[in-house]
Every structure is written in C-alpha cells, then in structure tokens.
Amino acid sequence: MSSSNFIDYVKFCSRSGAGGAGSAHFRREKHVPKGGPDGGNGGRGGHIILRGNSQLWTLLHLKYKKHVIAGLGKPGEGGRRSGAQGEDIILEVPLGTVAKDAETGEIRFEVTEDGEEKILTEGGRGGLGNENFKTATNQAPRYAQPGEEGIEEWIILELKLLADVGLVGFPNAGKSTLLSALSAAKPEIADYPFTTLTPNLGVIAYRDYKSFVMADIPGIIEGASEGKGLGIRFLRHIERNSILLFLIPADAEGIQQEYEILLNELRTYNPELLDKERILAISKSDMLDDELIEEMKQELPESIPHIFISSIAQKGLLELKDMLWKSLNK
C-alpha cells in the first residue's frame, strides 16, 4: 500500500434530503358530492449512511467527494398515497472508520463490523397529509404539513487501522523488514529513515492455520506527539492494536533509553496506550554472540517481556509469533 493510495482522513459536506410535503387533497367521487380529506403523507428525505466493508483499507475512494447529497422526499398525493422516499446515499468505509462533527470535533460513532450500517446524516421527515387532521369538529381540514428540511453539515472521517499487533519503533528500526519476513506483505524498504510513509498491514500465518494481523506504523521520533516528524497523524492507528510490539535494533546506543523515549511519546499522545500489552523485540541480533546477548539482557527493562530476533537471518521469529499469539489469547 503506497502513500499515494492510503488515505486515512477525509472531510466533506454531508446533506440529507428534505422530506416531501403532505397533500391537502379531498376525494372527488361521482356520487359523493362532499368527499372527505384523503391527502397522503410526504416521503422521508434520503439519509447519508456509512456501511462497513472489510475489503477496504483506505478512504481513498472518498478523497475527492467534497459534497455528498441525498435525494429529496416526494410530496404526498390524493387517495392517501404517500410520496416516495428520497434516495439514500450509502458510503462504503473500511472497518475502524470514525465519524466526527467537523465543527465541534464530537465523535458520532465508529464503524467496526463488516456490513454494519449507521446513519451519518438523517433525512427530513415527510409532512402529514390532511387526512391526519380530520376531527369531529373539523371534518374538512385544508391543512397539510410541509416536509422537514434536510441537514447540511461538515463531517470528518478518520480511519484507525484494526490490527492485533502494532509495531512501534524509531525510523529504520527494521519494522518493515520484520513485517515482510513474517507475512506476505511487501512494504517499501530502503536504507534511510522514514521508509514507511503509510501504515502497512500484514496477515501473520501461525500454527494450525491460525493467523493474526500486524500493522507497521510509520516510525516515531522524539516529539512525534507534538507534531514533529510524521507527527500524531499515524499515532492514532496504534490506538486500535491489542498488543504493542516495540522494536529496537541491537546496535542502538541505549535500548533502555530508546524504549523510554518511545513509551513517553505514546504517554504524551494518549496515556491509555500504556494500558496495552507490550512486548520488546531486539532486532538485528544476528550480529551478537551469546555472551553479548546475556550482557544486554541485564540492561533490559524488567517490566516487559523481551526477545532477540533477526528478520534477515530468520532468527527467533517463530518464538516471537508464539509470544504474540499467547498474549493475544490470554
């Protein structure tokens, strides 16, 4: 998934349809000189609806939709005939899409299940026809309700990836390489920081045909929670993960120090992220001998399970998958 076709934020004007007016009609029958009221109700205006689609991973298809407009409800007719309902507009969205009010920032809802439909902007109700207003004292009401106006509002859709495991690390920590080694995902990999400009998802095959989903989140740098580097735009994807897999290369200047910086960035962005299960993987460990590994273990934080791995040498990858699966299924 390249940066050109991964879109995780869109803003557009959502306008639902106005309801149709009720009819103020009277029966005109040959042998009934004074026919009663028989005006039908107006049709409901069209809704704007979001529908979850598990086959979508991006909001790209909505990027250029600046206005989404639903159909108008049709007016009622004589003979108690109701007007037709306005056409609903259904927008397919990836799972993990959050709908917000653009002006207030209020979260409306989140779409998390395939096929799930939620009304984003509700259409106006149709007006009642005059047959509804007939009373003992008013046998021939000439009044019918107008339809309700539709709603026009600016909406923001944000995508938070739904993955079981989120990879957290500095740029060039080897996250993309690990994801490609564990799964069929083919993220762009190069020897420079900020290789990953978009989150990449990989389905990790496990024993006995089991699997789980891992997301490679663009590298965090110190100050990301304040908008430095790629900033918090990608930090929000980590919120959806069950487990955070911290990846720190064996040649880092200080593993404990890097871990604390990463942890602080997450804490600054959203303290609740620290409640998630954490595992620490020391990457590029094929360059270490057993004695050096034992020395490094003494410096690692005791509060987090750890493992030494090498994506290139395929070292410790099965054990890593065992650790992740065990944590996911506690």
Buried (B, 14 or more C-beta within 10 A) or exposed (E): BEEEEBBBEBBBBBBBBBBBBBBBBBBEEEEEEEBEBBBBBBBBBBBBBBBBBEEBBBBBBBEEBEEBBBBBBBBBBBEBBBBBBBBBBBBBBBBBBBBBEBEEEEEBBBBBEEEBBBBBBBBBBBBBBBBBBBEEEEEEBEBBBBBBEBBEBEBBBBBBBBBBBBBBBBBBBBBBBBBBBBBEBEBBEEEEEEBBBBBBBBBBEBEEEEEBBBBBBBBBBBEBBEEEBBBBEBBBBBBBBBBBBBBBBBEBEEBBEBBEBBBEBBEBBBEEBEEBBBBBBBBBBBEBEEEEEEEBEEEBBEEBBBBBBBBEEEBBBEEBBEBBBEBBEE
